[in-house]
C-alpha cells in the first residue's frame, strides 16, 4: 500500500458541500468522492491518501482516506477549462475536519519531527511519500 498527498485549493475550486460532507463522515463513517490526482496514474485501490488544504489559511491536513477507484479521466473540475479533462481517483474519506471550524494539522505543525524534510508547499498533486506512513501520524497524534 502506497500513501499519497492530494490537495484542495479553495482559490481554485469552491467546495460548496464541505460542511455536509464533514457531517456525513461523522454520521456514516465515510464520504466517497472523486478527487483530482494531477497526472499520477500509478495510484491503486487500497492506497492511502491525505488531503492537504492549500491556497488560504489554515493550510494543512484536513482529511484522510483510502482509494477505491484507480485513476480515470473526466471533465476538468475548472469549468473555465472548457473541454479539457483531468485525472481523478475515487476516495473514501474516513476522516475529515472542517478547516475553518476545527483544528487541522497545519503545515507549520507538520514541518517538525518526522515530517520536517517533506516539501509541504510543493506544487505537485498526488505526491507519493515514504514519510507519510500511518505510524508517523500516530506518533505525533495526527492520525484522525
TIMI-2910 file (N, C-alpha, C, CB; in pm, 1 decimal, decimal comma, always signed):
<rs>
+----------+----------+----------+----------+----------+----------+----------+----------+----------+----------+----------+----------+------+
!      n_x !      n_y !      n_z !     ca_x !     ca_y !     ca_z !      c_x !      c_y !      c_z !     cb_x !     cb_y !     cb_z ! resn !
+----------+----------+----------+----------+----------+----------+----------+----------+----------+----------+----------+----------+------+
!    +85,1 !   -118,5 !     +0,0 !     +0,0 !     +0,0 !     +0,0 !    +89,1 !   +124,1 !     +0,0 !    -96,5 !     +0,2 !   +123,1 !  Unk !
!    +64,8 !   +212,1 !    -93,4 !   +137,4 !   +339,2 !   -100,9 !    +53,8 !   +448,7 !    -35,3 !   +170,5 !   +376,3 !   -248,9 !  Unk !
!   +117,9 !   +560,0 !     -6,5 !    +49,5 !   +674,5 !    +53,0 !    +74,6 !   +796,4 !    -33,7 !    +97,2 !   +699,6 !   +199,1 !  Unk !
!    -30,4 !   +874,5 !    -56,8 !    -21,1 !   +992,0 !   -142,5 !    -79,9 !  +1113,9 !    -72,3 !    -93,1 !   +967,3 !   -276,0 !  Unk !
!    -28,1 !  +1228,2 !   -111,4 !    -79,5 !  +1356,2 !    -64,8 !   -158,5 !  +1417,1 !   -180,2 !    +36,7 !  +1452,1 !    -16,7 !  Unk !
!   -288,5 !  +1440,7 !   -158,0 !   -370,7 !  +1509,4 !   -256,9 !   -404,7 !  +1646,8 !   -200,3 !   -501,0 !  +1427,4 !   -291,5 !  Unk !
!   -443,9 !  +1739,0 !   -286,6 !   -459,7 !  +1877,5 !   -242,3 !   -595,2 !  +1935,9 !   -278,5 !   -351,1 !  +1963,0 !   -301,7 !  Unk !
!   -634,2 !  +2035,1 !   -197,8 !   -752,4 !  +2115,6 !   -226,9 !   -714,4 !  +2261,7 !   -205,6 !   -874,8 !  +2074,0 !   -136,4 !  Unk !
!   -733,6 !  +2342,4 !   -308,9 !   -708,0 !  +2485,8 !   -300,9 !   -841,6 !  +2559,2 !   -320,3 !   -601,5 !  +2530,9 !   -408,4 !  Unk !
!   -894,9 !  +2618,2 !   -212,2 !  -1023,1 !  +2689,2 !   -223,4 !  -1021,7 !  +2804,8 !   -322,9 !  -1063,1 !  +2741,5 !    -88,9 !  Unk !
!   -902,8 !  +2854,5 !   -358,4 !   -894,8 !  +2960,8 !   -458,6 !   -925,4 !  +2907,2 !   -598,6 !   -755,6 !  +3025,7 !   -456,3 !  Unk !
!   -908,5 !  +2776,0 !   -617,0 !   -930,2 !  +2715,4 !   -748,9 !  -1061,7 !  +2640,6 !   -760,5 !   -818,0 !  +2621,8 !   -780,6 !  Unk !
!  -1115,6 !  +2593,9 !   -647,6 !  -1240,6 !  +2518,9 !   -651,3 !  -1315,9 !  +2537,7 !   -520,8 !  -1214,2 !  +2369,4 !   -677,3 !  Unk !
!  -1438,6 !  +2584,6 !   -531,5 !  -1522,3 !  +2606,6 !   -413,5 !  -1591,3 !  +2476,4 !   -374,8 !  -1627,0 !  +2718,1 !   -439,8 !  Unk !
!  -1564,2 !  +2430,4 !   -255,3 !  -1625,0 !  +2306,4 !   -204,5 !  -1753,6 !  +2344,1 !   -133,2 !  -1527,1 !  +2228,3 !   -107,9 !  Unk !
!  -1860,4 !  +2354,8 !   -207,7 !  -1986,2 !  +2406,6 !   -153,6 !  -2055,7 !  +2310,2 !    -57,2 !  -2079,4 !  +2439,5 !   -266,6 !  Unk !
!  -2020,1 !  +2183,3 !    -62,6 !  -2084,0 !  +2084,3 !    +25,5 !  -1991,0 !  +2039,0 !   +138,6 !  -2128,6 !  +1962,7 !    -56,1 !  Unk !
!  -1887,1 !  +2114,3 !   +165,7 !  -1788,2 !  +2071,2 !   +265,3 !  -1850,9 !  +2042,2 !   +401,1 !  -1680,8 !  +2177,0 !   +280,9 !  Unk !
!  -1932,8 !  +2132,3 !   +452,3 !  -1993,1 !  +2111,4 !   +583,6 !  -2077,1 !  +1982,9 !   +585,7 !  -2080,1 !  +2232,5 !   +621,9 !  Unk !
!  -2156,4 !  +1960,8 !   +482,3 !  -2238,0 !  +1839,7 !   +474,8 !  -2150,0 !  +1715,3 !   +462,9 !  -2335,0 !  +1847,7 !   +355,5 !  Unk !
!  -2039,4 !  +1725,6 !   +389,1 !  -1951,2 !  +1610,8 !   +370,4 !  -1879,3 !  +1574,5 !   +500,6 !  -1848,9 !  +1640,2 !   +259,9 !  Unk !
!  -1837,8 !  +1674,9 !   +577,0 !  -1777,7 !  +1650,5 !   +708,9 !  -1879,2 !  +1580,0 !   +798,4 !  -1730,0 !  +1784,0 !   +774,6 !  Unk !
!  -2002,9 !  +1626,3 !   +795,9 !  -2108,0 !  +1565,2 !   +877,4 !  -2136,8 !  +1421,8 !   +832,3 !  -2236,3 !  +1649,3 !   +870,6 !  Unk !
!  -2128,4 !  +1396,9 !   +701,4 !  -2151,1 !  +1261,6 !   +651,3 !  -2044,4 !  +1165,0 !   +703,5 !  -2152,2 !  +1261,3 !   +497,7 !  Unk !
!  -1920,1 !  +1210,2 !   +708,2 !  -1813,5 !  +1125,6 !   +763,7 !  -1843,9 !  +1093,5 !   +909,2 !  -1675,2 !  +1195,0 !   +751,4 !  Unk !
!  -1889,3 !  +1192,0 !   +983,5 !  -1921,5 !  +1168,7 !  +1125,3 !  -2041,0 !  +1074,3 !  +1142,2 !  -1951,0 !  +1302,0 !  +1195,2 !  Unk !
!  -2139,9 !  +1089,7 !  +1056,4 !  -2262,8 !  +1010,8 !  +1067,5 !  -2245,4 !   +868,8 !  +1014,2 !  -2375,8 !  +1080,0 !   +992,8 !  Unk !
!  -2189,1 !   +855,5 !   +893,7 !  -2178,7 !   +725,1 !   +827,0 !  -2043,1 !   +658,3 !   +846,1 !  -2205,5 !   +741,1 !   +679,8 !  Unk !
!  -1941,9 !   +738,4 !   +881,9 !  -1807,4 !   +683,5 !   +895,4 !  -1722,4 !   +700,9 !   +771,2 !  -1815,2 !   +538,9 !   +929,3 !  Unk !
!  -1781,3 !   +754,8 !   +664,6 !  -1705,8 !   +779,3 !   +541,4 !  -1784,5 !   +871,3 !   +448,8 !  -1673,3 !   +646,3 !   +469,9 !  Unk !
!  -1712,1 !   +923,9 !   +349,9 !  -1769,9 !  +1004,4 !   +242,4 !  -1691,2 !   +970,5 !   +117,3 !  -1765,4 !  +1159,9 !   +274,4 !  Unk !
!  -1758,7 !   +933,7 !     +8,9 !  -1691,0 !   +896,8 !   -114,5 !  -1703,6 !  +1008,0 !   -217,2 !  -1747,9 !   +766,1 !   -170,3 !  Unk !
!  -1593,0 !  +1032,5 !   -287,5 !  -1592,3 !  +1137,8 !   -387,7 !  -1474,7 !  +1116,4 !   -482,5 !  -1584,9 !  +1277,6 !   -321,1 !  Unk !
!  -1490,0 !  +1164,1 !   -606,1 !  -1378,1 !  +1167,7 !   -698,4 !  -1288,5 !  +1284,6 !   -662,0 !  -1426,5 !  +1178,5 !   -844,8 !  Unk !
!  -1156,6 !  +1266,2 !   -678,0 !  -1062,6 !  +1373,4 !   -645,0 !   -951,6 !  +1377,6 !   -748,8 !  -1003,5 !  +1353,8 !   -503,1 !  Unk !
!   -913,5 !  +1497,0 !   -788,7 !   -806,8 !  +1514,4 !   -886,5 !   -676,0 !  +1456,3 !   -833,9 !   -789,2 !  +1662,9 !   -921,2 !  Unk !
!   -604,6 !  +1387,0 !   -923,2 !   -475,1 !  +1329,5 !   -884,6 !   -364,3 !  +1379,3 !   -976,2 !   -480,9 !  +1175,8 !   -888,0 !  Unk !
!   -382,6 !  +1498,8 !  -1032,9 !   -280,3 !  +1554,1 !  -1121,6 !   -262,1 !  +1465,2 !  -1243,0 !   -146,9 !  +1570,6 !  -1047,5 !  Unk !
!   -137,8 !  +1427,9 !  -1273,0 !   -112,6 !  +1336,4 !  -1385,1 !    -62,5 !  +1200,9 !  -1335,5 !    -10,5 !  +1397,8 !  -1482,5 !  Unk !
!    -84,3 !  +1172,9 !  -1207,3 !    -38,2 !  +1048,3 !  -1146,6 !   -131,3 !   +933,9 !  -1182,3 !    -27,9 !  +1062,6 !   -994,4 !  Unk !
!    -77,3 !   +833,4 !  -1251,0 !   -157,1 !   +718,0 !  -1292,6 !   -122,7 !   +592,7 !  -1212,6 !   -136,7 !   +691,2 !  -1440,9 !  Unk !
!    -26,7 !   +600,3 !  -1123,0 !    +18,5 !   +481,5 !  -1051,7 !    -57,2 !   +454,3 !   -921,0 !   +164,4 !   +494,7 !  -1022,3 !  Unk !
!   -151,8 !   +538,6 !   -886,8 !   -230,0 !   +518,4 !   -764,5 !   -319,9 !   +396,5 !   -783,4 !   -315,0 !   +645,6 !   -729,9 !  Unk !
!   -326,3 !   +312,4 !   -679,4 !   -403,1 !   +188,0 !   -685,6 !   -508,0 !   +181,8 !   -575,5 !   -309,9 !    +67,7 !   -675,5 !  Unk !
!   -608,4 !    +98,0 !   -597,3 !   -710,5 !    +74,9 !   -494,7 !   -641,8 !    +26,5 !   -367,2 !   -817,4 !    -28,9 !   -543,3 !  Unk !
!   -685,2 !    +80,9 !   -255,6 !   -626,5 !    +45,4 !   -126,9 !   -517,2 !   +139,3 !    -81,5 !   -572,4 !    -92,0 !   -133,0 !  Unk !
!   -464,4 !   +223,9 !   -172,0 !   -362,7 !   +322,5 !   -132,6 !   -425,4 !   +424,9 !    -38,8 !   -301,4 !   +393,3 !   -257,7 !  Unk !
!   -343,8 !   +477,1 !    +51,0 !   -388,8 !   +576,5 !   +149,5 !   -364,4 !   +715,7 !    +92,2 !   -314,5 !   +558,8 !   +287,0 !  Unk !
!   -455,9 !   +809,7 !   +119,6 !   -438,0 !   +948,8 !    +78,2 !   -463,6 !  +1040,8 !   +197,6 !   -532,9 !   +984,4 !    -40,3 !  Unk !
!   -391,0 !  +1150,8 !   +198,6 !   -413,3 !  +1258,4 !   +294,2 !   -443,2 !  +1382,8 !   +213,1 !   -289,6 !  +1279,5 !   +389,9 !  Unk !
!   -545,2 !  +1456,5 !   +254,9 !   -588,5 !  +1575,9 !   +182,7 !   -530,9 !  +1700,2 !   +248,9 !   -742,6 !  +1584,1 !   +177,3 !  Unk !
!   -451,7 !  +1773,9 !   +172,4 !   -386,4 !  +1895,6 !   +219,4 !   -459,8 !  +2017,2 !   +164,3 !   -237,2 !  +1898,0 !   +177,6 !  Unk !
!   -508,0 !  +2102,1 !   +253,5 !   -567,9 !  +2228,7 !   +209,5 !   -454,0 !  +2326,2 !   +183,2 !   -669,0 !  +2286,3 !   +316,7 !  Unk !
!   -457,4 !  +2390,5 !    +66,8 !   -355,9 !  +2487,9 !    +27,4 !   -424,7 !  +2618,6 !     -9,3 !   -270,4 !  +2434,9 !    -91,6 !  Unk !
!   -346,0 !  +2717,8 !    -46,4 !   -402,6 !  +2842,0 !   -100,1 !   -438,9 !  +2946,8 !     +2,4 !   -522,0 !  +2810,9 !   -177,6 !  Unk !
!   -515,3 !  +2909,6 !   +105,3 !   -554,9 !  +3005,0 !   +208,9 !   -539,6 !  +2938,9 !   +346,3 !   -701,9 !  +3053,9 !   +186,7 !  Unk !
!   -526,6 !  +3021,8 !   +447,3 !   -512,9 !  +2970,4 !   +584,2 !   -648,1 !  +2924,0 !   +635,8 !   -453,5 !  +3078,2 !   +678,2 !  Unk !
!   -649,0 !  +2823,5 !   +721,4 !   -532,3 !  +2745,4 !   +762,7 !   -496,1 !  +2641,2 !   +656,8 !   -558,8 !  +2676,7 !   +897,9 !  Unk !
!   -365,7 !  +2629,7 !   +629,7 !   -314,9 !  +2530,9 !   +535,6 !   -270,8 !  +2409,0 !   +615,5 !   -197,2 !  +2588,4 !   +449,6 !  Unk !
!   -312,5 !  +2292,3 !   +571,5 !   -271,0 !  +2172,1 !   +642,6 !   -356,1 !  +2051,3 !   +606,7 !   -276,7 !  +2195,7 !   +791,0 !  Unk !
!   -331,3 !  +1941,1 !   +676,8 !   -402,9 !  +1815,8 !   +653,5 !   -541,3 !  +1825,4 !   +716,6 !   -323,9 !  +1694,2 !   +711,2 !  Unk !
!   -642,5 !  +1804,0 !   +634,6 !   -780,6 !  +1814,4 !   +683,2 !   -859,9 !  +1685,6 !   +667,6 !   -851,7 !  +1924,9 !   +610,8 !  Unk !
!   -805,6 !  +1586,5 !   +596,2 !   -879,1 !  +1461,4 !   +575,3 !   -783,9 !  +1349,9 !   +537,1 !   -986,5 !  +1478,7 !   +466,9 !  Unk !
!   -832,5 !  +1228,6 !   +554,5 !   -759,0 !  +1110,9 !   +508,9 !   -859,4 !  +1009,5 !   +457,7 !   -671,2 !  +1050,2 !   +623,1 !  Unk !
!   -811,1 !   +920,8 !   +373,9 !   -899,5 !   +820,1 !   +318,1 !   -823,8 !   +713,6 !   +242,4 !  -1000,3 !   +884,0 !   +228,0 !  Unk !
!   -900,3 !   +628,0 !   +176,6 !   -846,3 !   +515,7 !   +100,7 !   -901,3 !   +522,7 !    -41,3 !   -881,9 !   +379,2 !   +168,2 !  Unk !
!   -816,2 !   +491,9 !   -137,8 !   -856,4 !   +493,0 !   -278,4 !   -942,0 !   +369,8 !   -307,2 !   -731,8 !   +497,0 !   -372,0 !  Unk !
!  -1060,7 !   +392,2 !   -366,4 !  -1146,2 !   +281,0 !   -405,2 !  -1161,8 !   +271,3 !   -557,4 !  -1282,7 !   +295,3 !   -339,8 !  Unk !
!  -1113,6 !   +372,9 !   -629,6 !  -1120,7 !   +370,1 !   -775,8 !   -991,1 !   +427,1 !   -832,1 !  -1244,3 !   +450,3 !   -828,3 !  Unk !
!   -926,3 !   +349,4 !   -918,3 !   -799,0 !   +390,3 !   -977,2 !   -819,3 !   +505,1 !  -1076,2 !   -731,6 !   +271,1 !  -1047,1 !  Unk !
!   -710,7 !   +572,7 !  -1114,5 !   -723,8 !   +692,6 !  -1198,3 !   -810,4 !   +673,9 !  -1322,9 !   -588,4 !   +738,0 !  -1240,4 !  Unk !
!   -896,8 !   +773,5 !  -1342,4 !   -983,9 !   +776,7 !  -1458,8 !   -991,6 !   +920,6 !  -1508,0 !  -1125,9 !   +720,5 !  -1425,5 !  Unk !
!  -1022,8 !   +935,1 !  -1635,4 !  -1030,0 !  +1067,5 !  -1697,4 !  -1175,1 !  +1114,1 !  -1701,2 !   -969,5 !  +1065,3 !  -1840,5 !  Unk !
!  -1193,7 !  +1243,6 !  -1672,3 !  -1328,3 !  +1302,3 !  -1675,3 !  -1312,8 !  +1451,6 !  -1702,4 !  -1406,6 !  +1276,4 !  -1539,8 !  Unk !
!  -1424,4 !  +1521,1 !  -1713,3 !  -1421,7 !  +1665,7 !  -1737,5 !  -1341,9 !  +1736,1 !  -1629,0 !  -1564,7 !  +1722,7 !  -1743,8 !  Unk !
!  -1268,7 !  +1838,0 !  -1666,7 !  -1186,7 !  +1913,4 !  -1571,5 !  -1275,9 !  +1982,7 !  -1469,0 !  -1098,7 !  +2017,3 !  -1645,2 !  Unk !
!  -1229,8 !  +1984,0 !  -1342,6 !  -1308,3 !  +2046,5 !  -1234,9 !  -1321,6 !  +2198,0 !  -1252,5 !  -1244,2 !  +2016,5 !  -1099,7 !  Unk !
!  -1230,2 !  +2259,7 !  -1326,6 !  -1235,9 !  +2403,2 !  -1353,0 !  -1317,0 !  +2425,2 !  -1480,8 !  -1091,8 !  +2464,6 !  -1365,9 !  Unk !
!  -1439,3 !  +2469,7 !  -1466,2 !  -1529,3 !  +2485,7 !  -1580,6 !  -1474,3 !  +2581,4 !  -1685,9 !  -1664,1 !  +2534,9 !  -1533,4 !  Unk !
!  -1386,3 !  +2672,8 !  -1645,3 !  -1327,4 !  +2767,4 !  -1739,9 !  -1229,8 !  +2698,5 !  -1835,7 !  -1256,0 !  +2879,3 !  -1664,5 !  Unk !
!  -1194,6 !  +2573,3 !  -1807,1 !  -1101,5 !  +2499,5 !  -1892,5 !  -1171,3 !  +2435,0 !  -2012,0 !  -1030,3 !  +2392,8 !  -1811,4 !  Unk !
!  -1299,9 !  +2464,7 !  -2028,4 !  -1374,8 !  +2417,7 !  -2145,1 !  -1380,9 !  +2267,4 !  -2157,0 !  -1315,2 !  +2473,3 !  -2268,8 !  Unk !
!  -1329,7 !  +2215,9 !  -2269,6 !  -1335,1 !  +2071,4 !  -2296,9 !  -1217,1 !  +1995,0 !  -2239,1 !  -1341,1 !  +2047,5 !  -2445,5 !  Unk !
!  -1131,5 !  +2060,0 !  -2161,2 !  -1017,0 !  +1990,9 !  -2101,2 !  -1065,1 !  +1881,4 !  -2007,3 !   -926,4 !  +2090,3 !  -2025,5 !  Unk !
!   -979,7 !  +1783,2 !  -1989,2 !  -1009,3 !  +1675,4 !  -1895,5 !   -904,2 !  +1673,4 !  -1785,7 !  -1015,0 !  +1538,8 !  -1968,1 !  Unk !
!   -931,7 !  +1596,0 !  -1682,3 !   -838,6 !  +1578,8 !  -1571,0 !   -846,0 !  +1433,9 !  -1524,5 !   -870,9 !  +1677,3 !  -1453,6 !  Unk !
!   -741,8 !  +1390,3 !  -1455,2 !   -741,3 !  +1257,6 !  -1395,1 !   -796,4 !  +1266,0 !  -1253,5 !   -598,6 !  +1197,4 !  -1395,0 !  Unk !
!   -876,7 !  +1167,9 !  -1217,5 !   -936,4 !  +1161,1 !  -1084,2 !   -916,0 !  +1022,2 !  -1026,8 !  -1086,9 !  +1196,5 !  -1088,6 !  Unk !
!   -927,0 !  +1013,2 !   -895,5 !   -933,0 !   +886,1 !   -825,6 !  -1058,7 !   +888,4 !   -739,6 !   -803,9 !   +860,9 !   -739,3 !  Unk !
!  -1112,9 !   +772,1 !   -711,5 !  -1223,2 !   +763,5 !   -617,3 !  -1165,9 !   +749,5 !   -477,6 !  -1317,4 !   +645,1 !   -651,3 !  Unk !
!  -1205,8 !   +839,0 !   -386,2 !  -1154,8 !   +835,9 !   -249,3 !  -1269,4 !   +814,8 !   -151,7 !  -1079,0 !   +966,0 !   -215,9 !  Unk !
!  -1248,7 !   +720,9 !    -62,1 !  -1341,1 !   +702,2 !    +50,6 !  -1274,6 !   +769,3 !   +169,9 !  -1372,5 !   +547,3 !    +78,9 !  Unk !
!  -1316,5 !   +894,6 !   +195,5 !  -1262,6 !   +967,9 !   +309,8 !  -1320,6 !   +907,6 !   +437,0 !  -1295,2 !  +1120,7 !   +300,2 !  Unk !
!  -1232,7 !   +864,6 !   +527,3 !  -1277,9 !   +804,9 !   +652,8 !  -1257,0 !   +897,8 !   +771,5 !  -1205,7 !   +674,2 !   +677,1 !  Unk !
!  -1194,5 !  +1010,6 !   +745,4 !  -1174,7 !  +1112,1 !   +848,2 !  -1167,9 !  +1248,0 !   +779,5 !  -1045,1 !  +1084,3 !   +932,0 !  Unk !
!  -1242,2 !  +1346,5 !   +833,7 !  -1244,6 !  +1477,6 !   +771,2 !  -1277,7 !  +1584,0 !   +874,9 !  -1346,0 !  +1481,1 !   +655,8 !  Unk !
!  -1199,8 !  +1690,3 !   +872,3 !  -1223,6 !  +1804,9 !   +959,2 !  -1255,8 !  +1926,6 !   +873,8 !  -1101,0 !  +1832,3 !  +1050,1 !  Unk !
!  -1339,3 !  +2014,8 !   +925,5 !  -1367,4 !  +2140,0 !   +855,2 !  -1255,6 !  +2238,0 !   +893,4 !  -1511,8 !  +2197,6 !   +892,3 !  Unk !
!  -1172,3 !  +2278,4 !   +798,7 !  -1055,4 !  +2359,9 !   +833,3 !  -1087,1 !  +2497,0 !   +893,1 !   -972,6 !  +2379,1 !   +712,1 !  Unk !
!  -1205,3 !  +2550,2 !   +865,9 !  -1241,0 !  +2681,2 !   +920,0 !  -1312,7 !  +2671,8 !  +1054,1 !  -1327,9 !  +2755,3 !   +821,6 !  Unk !
!  -1347,3 !  +2550,2 !  +1096,5 !  -1423,8 !  +2532,3 !  +1220,2 !  -1354,6 !  +2443,0 !  +1321,8 !  -1558,4 !  +2475,3 !  +1188,4 !  Unk !
!  -1254,3 !  +2366,3 !  +1276,9 !  -1187,8 !  +2271,0 !  +1365,7 !  -1036,9 !  +2283,4 !  +1347,7 !  -1235,2 !  +2125,2 !  +1337,3 !  Unk !
!   -964,7 !  +2240,5 !  +1446,3 !   -819,0 !  +2246,6 !  +1438,6 !   -762,6 !  +2138,1 !  +1349,5 !   -758,8 !  +2235,5 !  +1576,5 !  Unk !
!   -708,6 !  +2176,9 !  +1235,1 !   -645,3 !  +2080,0 !  +1146,5 !   -495,6 !  +2078,2 !  +1175,6 !   -672,9 !  +2113,9 !   +996,6 !  Unk !
!   -427,0 !  +1979,0 !  +1123,5 !   -281,2 !  +1970,4 !  +1137,8 !   -218,9 !  +2066,1 !  +1036,3 !   -229,1 !  +1822,3 !  +1116,2 !  Unk !
!   -175,1 !  +2182,5 !  +1083,9 !   -125,0 !  +2285,7 !   +993,2 !    +13,4 !  +2250,9 !   +938,4 !   -120,1 !  +2420,3 !  +1064,8 !  Unk !
!    +46,9 !  +2314,6 !   +828,0 !   +178,2 !  +2293,5 !   +767,6 !   +288,3 !  +2326,4 !   +867,9 !   +194,0 !  +2379,3 !   +640,4 !  Unk !
!   +268,8 !  +2430,5 !   +947,1 !   +369,5 !  +2468,0 !  +1046,5 !   +391,0 !  +2355,1 !  +1147,5 !   +327,7 !  +2597,1 !  +1119,4 !  Unk !
!   +284,5 !  +2291,1 !  +1191,5 !   +296,8 !  +2176,9 !  +1282,3 !   +363,8 !  +2059,2 !  +1213,9 !   +159,9 !  +2135,5 !  +1334,7 !  Unk !
!   +330,8 !  +2039,7 !  +1087,4 !   +382,8 !  +1926,3 !  +1013,3 !   +530,7 !  +1941,1 !   +977,7 !   +302,6 !  +1907,0 !   +888,3 !  Unk !
!   +583,3 !  +2062,4 !   +983,4 !   +723,1 !  +2085,2 !   +948,2 !   +816,4 !  +2055,6 !  +1065,2 !   +742,6 !  +2228,7 !   +901,4 !  Unk !
!   +774,6 !  +1966,7 !  +1152,6 !   +856,7 !  +1927,3 !  +1267,0 !   +868,3 !  +1775,5 !  +1269,8 !   +796,6 !  +1980,6 !  +1400,3 !  Unk !
!   +960,2 !  +1724,7 !  +1348,8 !   +973,9 !  +1581,4 !  +1371,7 !   +986,6 !  +1500,3 !  +1245,3 !   +858,4 !  +1532,1 !  +1448,9 !  Unk !
!   +906,6 !  +1394,6 !  +1235,4 !   +911,5 !  +1300,4 !  +1123,6 !   +890,9 !  +1367,4 !   +987,9 !   +807,2 !  +1193,4 !  +1142,9 !  Unk !
!   +820,8 !  +1478,8 !   +987,0 !   +779,7 !  +1541,0 !   +860,8 !   +861,3 !  +1664,5 !   +822,8 !   +635,0 !  +1578,8 !   +868,7 !  Unk !
!   +967,0 !  +1693,8 !   +896,4 !  +1043,3 !  +1816,9 !   +875,3 !  +1103,4 !  +1826,7 !   +735,2 !  +1153,4 !  +1826,6 !   +977,8 !  Unk !
!  +1139,7 !  +1715,5 !   +674,2 !  +1206,1 !  +1718,6 !   +543,6 !  +1110,6 !  +1706,3 !   +425,5 !  +1306,9 !  +1608,6 !   +536,2 !  Unk !
!   +981,1 !  +1696,5 !   +452,3 !   +884,2 !  +1684,1 !   +344,1 !   +853,7 !  +1821,7 !   +286,2 !   +754,7 !  +1616,1 !   +393,8 !  Unk !
!   +839,4 !  +1830,3 !   +154,8 !   +813,2 !  +1958,1 !    +87,5 !   +662,2 !  +1983,2 !    +82,7 !   +873,8 !  +1958,6 !    -56,7 !  Unk !
!   +609,4 !  +2037,6 !   +191,3 !   +465,4 !  +2058,9 !   +203,9 !   +412,3 !  +2161,9 !   +105,4 !   +432,2 !  +2102,0 !   +344,2 !  Unk !
!   +495,9 !  +2251,7 !    +60,1 !   +449,4 !  +2355,7 !    -31,3 !   +475,7 !  +2319,8 !   -177,3 !   +516,4 !  +2487,8 !     +1,9 !  Unk !
!   +514,4 !  +2196,7 !   -203,3 !   +538,3 !  +2152,5 !   -340,7 !   +410,8 !  +2166,8 !   -421,6 !   +588,6 !  +2006,4 !   -344,1 !  Unk !
!   +426,3 !  +2194,1 !   -548,6 !   +311,5 !  +2222,8 !   -633,8 !   +252,4 !  +2098,8 !   -699,1 !   +350,7 !  +2320,5 !   -739,8 !  Unk !
!   +306,5 !  +1981,7 !   -669,9 !   +257,7 !  +1858,8 !   -733,0 !   +135,2 !  +1804,4 !   -662,1 !   +367,0 !  +1753,3 !   -734,8 !  Unk !
!    +41,3 !  +1758,2 !   -740,1 !    -76,1 !  +1689,1 !   -687,0 !    -41,3 !  +1541,8 !   -675,7 !   -202,7 !  +1710,9 !   -777,9 !  Unk !
!    -94,8 !  +1473,5 !   -576,2 !    -75,0 !  +1329,9 !   -557,0 !    +72,3 !  +1294,3 !   -541,9 !   -134,7 !  +1252,9 !   -673,5 !  Unk !
!   +141,7 !  +1363,0 !   -453,7 !   +282,2 !  +1336,0 !   -428,5 !   +296,5 !  +1209,6 !   -344,4 !   +348,9 !  +1455,8 !   -358,6 !  Unk !
!   +373,7 !  +1110,3 !   -393,2 !   +395,9 !   +991,2 !   -311,2 !   +499,6 !  +1022,3 !   -204,0 !   +441,7 !   +871,0 !   -398,5 !  Unk !
!   +488,3 !   +956,7 !    -92,0 !   +586,3 !   +982,7 !    +11,5 !   +601,5 !   +867,1 !   +106,8 !   +549,7 !  +1105,2 !    +87,0 !  Unk !
!   +726,7 !   +831,6 !   +131,7 !   +755,6 !   +732,4 !   +234,1 !   +738,4 !   +793,9 !   +372,5 !   +897,9 !   +676,3 !   +217,1 !  Unk !
!   +741,3 !   +927,0 !   +379,0 !   +726,9 !   +993,8 !   +507,5 !   +584,3 !   +986,6 !   +560,8 !   +769,5 !  +1138,0 !   +495,6 !  Unk !
!   +489,7 !   +971,7 !   +470,1 !   +350,1 !   +974,7 !   +510,5 !   +300,0 !   +834,9 !   +545,8 !   +264,4 !  +1035,1 !   +399,7 !  Unk !
!   +361,2 !   +776,0 !   +641,9 !   +320,5 !   +643,3 !   +688,0 !   +235,2 !   +658,6 !   +813,0 !   +444,4 !   +552,8 !   +716,2 !  Unk !
!   +141,3 !   +569,4 !   +829,4 !    +48,7 !   +582,2 !   +941,1 !   +119,9 !   +581,6 !  +1075,1 !    -52,9 !   +471,1 !   +937,1 !  Unk !
!   +228,9 !   +508,0 !  +1088,9 !   +295,5 !   +505,4 !  +1219,3 !   +351,2 !   +643,0 !  +1254,7 !   +408,3 !   +401,0 !  +1220,2 !  Unk !
!   +392,6 !   +720,9 !  +1154,9 !   +440,6 !   +856,6 !  +1181,0 !   +327,7 !   +944,7 !  +1230,6 !   +503,0 !   +917,2 !  +1055,0 !  Unk !
!   +210,7 !   +932,9 !  +1170,6 !    +95,3 !  +1012,4 !  +1214,0 !    +56,6 !   +977,3 !  +1356,1 !    -24,0 !   +990,7 !  +1120,3 !  Unk !
!    +56,0 !   +846,4 !  +1385,7 !    +19,9 !   +804,6 !  +1520,6 !   +118,1 !   +857,3 !  +1623,0 !    +12,7 !   +653,7 !  +1528,9 !  Unk !
!   +246,7 !   +858,2 !  +1589,5 !   +347,3 !   +902,8 !  +1685,9 !   +330,2 !  +1050,2 !  +1721,2 !   +487,3 !   +878,7 !  +1630,8 !  Unk !
!   +273,5 !  +1126,1 !  +1630,3 !   +250,3 !  +1268,3 !  +1657,1 !   +108,2 !  +1295,2 !  +1701,1 !   +281,6 !  +1350,8 !  +1534,3 !  Unk !
!    +26,3 !  +1191,7 !  +1708,3 !   -113,8 !  +1210,9 !  +1744,6 !   -192,3 !  +1277,8 !  +1634,1 !   -124,3 !  +1292,5 !  +1870,9 !  Unk !
!   -146,7 !  +1265,2 !  +1508,3 !   -211,2 !  +1333,7 !  +1397,1 !   -296,9 !  +1243,1 !  +1311,3 !   -108,5 !  +1398,1 !  +1312,0 !  Unk !
!   -301,8 !  +1112,7 !  +1342,5 !   -387,8 !  +1025,4 !  +1264,0 !   -530,1 !  +1047,2 !  +1309,8 !   -346,3 !   +876,0 !  +1278,0 !  Unk !
!   -615,0 !  +1086,5 !  +1220,0 !   -752,6 !  +1122,0 !  +1254,5 !   -828,5 !  +1002,2 !  +1305,1 !   -824,4 !  +1181,6 !  +1134,9 !  Unk !
+----------+----------+----------+----------+----------+----------+----------+----------+----------+----------+----------+----------+------+
</rs>
